[in-house]
Amino acid sequence: MGTAGLTLCLGGIGLNGCAAKRKRPNILLAISDDQSWLHTGTLGCRAVHTPAFDRIAAEGVLCSNAFCTAPQCSPNRASLLTGRHLWQNAEAGTHASSFPRRLIVYPDLLENAGYAVGFTGKPWGPGNWRVSGWPRNPVGEEFNQAKTATPPSSGIARDDYAANFKLFLAQIERNRPFCFWYGCQEPHRDYERGSGLNAGKKLEEVVVPPFLPDTEAVRSDLLDYLLEIEWFDRHLAEMMNLLAERGELDDTLIIVTSDNGMPFPRAKANLYEFGVHLPLAVRYPAAVPQGRRIDDLISFVDLAPTLLEAAGLAAPDTMTGRSIWPLLTADKCGILDSCRDHVLFGRERHTHARPDNLGYPSRAIRTHQYLYIWNIKPERWPVGDPQGFYDVDASPSKEYILEHRSQESFADFFALAFGVRSEEELYDVTADPACLNNLAQLESHASIRQDLRARLESQLQTQGDPRMNGSEVFESYPRFSPMRMEIPGFKEQNHYNLRYRALEREDDTNESLQHQG
């Protein structure tokens, strides 16, 4: 399908003429755990088979430019739920912390409007929602009873996601709309080493990203990752079959995506393309014309307002995102809304990887051509101190780079994955999607860098990012996942680090002080 020359203003989007009054859709949100945008059959990855995703894209719309707000599980899932950027979500904006009770989430709004709400697999997390007073996970009621005894590898969870979806459907009235979150725990690590090869996958079919060494160990690691994407897709296909058996497939808005990029060096937990650029496909025959690809820049903060609009509800003023429902229901391809010319994302602490439990704060703006990154504390190691580089998940790929870093031919791979970075980074993602060539210091790109920095800072200021005022409140937020006793400084699990408490932002922090424990 052609996409060139289709740059339209929002007011010019052609709608498909669906009636103003329509039946409210069921909603099935399928979200994998750690999958970069390229790794689906639809986008030409030969080494992975994703018939369910491919069907949804073919019978609906493929969104080619979807981005998380943070390349980490819990902060980005919080943004999906709240329609707000990580810097607006207090504790929920950092990894494995808490979820302030005052935050408004779309599942509650849908439930208040009559929807049945539930989830299977991984909801919002990791983190502690109970400590903030939530009666349940912000995603909804849990359905994780059913287990499977035969996952294709030991690295795959035993949750029978499709069977749990069936249990959910069995308990709700036939005419009641539902919103269900299918949170697959795959392809999150750990993997069973060699499981991709054992399943019959071929090393030669893998496309190795340029920031990773092209070795048999890395290729095999990538095959293990792709095998787990297929497990996610298999359960999605089973859920679609269940809906078809009930006569509800075409009455269900299905959204398929991931929470952040692939769990490899210079991808997950990084603001580069393979860390933040995600798959996204949507199917809903009643309102979404099929067989289209739209190239507008879409952020995860846009999904909550979209789901609410699809259900006939107005998004609350607390939500920063803009609904993409007009894009989904248009009858055009390409770039439909010229005002969607950028997305924002960032990161704070990922895991316990530095003294005092400090993070690596960064913010970024991505246009259709450029990615600009502002590393707020460039003196810190970006993926954790050298004793472990713990912000990079343990893996054969990580091991291989570290074991061979003294060899001249692997020095660049080590520097890209683990080395200290400059305060400013600028990449032409159309020419350099692997983000290898930093253009920030080139005079030829000075005006572009300055413009993007100014646009980024202006929006962060408008949206109340504490970092814009010099606050280090994000360093204070508790971590509810394990701490590493060998790292010096503050290491109290479940506690605030009062050294970095920013009392000037009482609106964000007072509610949680009572839970310090």
Number of C-alpha atoms within 10 A of each C-alpha: 8 9 15 9 9 16 18 16 13 14 9 11 17 15 16 16 10 11 9 7 7 12 13 16 24 23 22 22 19 24 27 28 25 31 31 25 25 16 22 24 17 20 13 11 16 15 21 21 21 22 17 22 29 18 18 24 23 18 19 26 26 28 25 21 19 24 31 31 33 36 32 32 28 27 35 34 28 31 30 25 25 29 33 26 30 26 26 22 21 25 27 29 30 32 30 27 27 27 29 22 17 12 18 17 22 24 25 17 16 20 16 10 13 12 22 23 21 24 25 28 22 21 24 23 23 19 23 22 20 15 19 17 14 14 12 11 17 24 25 21 18 18 22 19 13 16 15 11 9 11 15 17 19 13 18 22 22 18 21 21 29 22 21 23 25 16 15 21 18 10 9 14 10 11 7 12 22 25 26 25 26 27 22 29 24 28 26 21 20 16 21 16 19 16 22 25 16 14 13 10 19 15 19 12 13 19 14 14 12 13 19 23 19 14 13 12 17 23 24 23 23 23 27 26 28 26 26 30 25 20 22 25 24 18 20 26 19 17 23 20 15 18 18 14 10 11 10 15 19 17 20 22 24 23 23 22 25 29 31 33 33 29 27 27 26 25 26 27 32 27 30 24 24 27 28 31 28 29 27 23 24 24 29 24 16 17 24 24 19 20 17 24 23 22 22 26 21 27 28 30 30 23 23 26 27 23 25 19 16 23 21 17 14 13 20 15 7 13 22 19 23 18 22 20 18 20 23 29 24 20 19 20 24 20 22 26 22 14 13 18 14 20 23 24 25 28 26 23 27 27 25 24 26 27 16 17 25 24 26 25 22 23 23 25 22 25 17 16 14 20 26 28 27 21 22 16 15 16 12 18 19 25 27 25 18 12 10 13 20 17 24 24 19 16 17 18 24 19 13 17 23 17 12 14 16 11 10 9 11 17 15 18 21 23 14 16 22 23 19 15 16 16 14 19 19 26 25 20 19 12 11 15 18 19 23 16 14 16 19 21 13 11 10 10 13 13 12 16 24 13 11 21 18 12 13 22 17 12 13 19 13 9 15 12 19 20 17 15 9 9 16 17 23 24 24 19 30 26 28 17 15 13 17 16 11 9 17 11 12 18 20 17 16 22 18 22 22 14 12 15 18 18 13 11 13 12 9 18 18 11 13 21 12 10 14 12 8
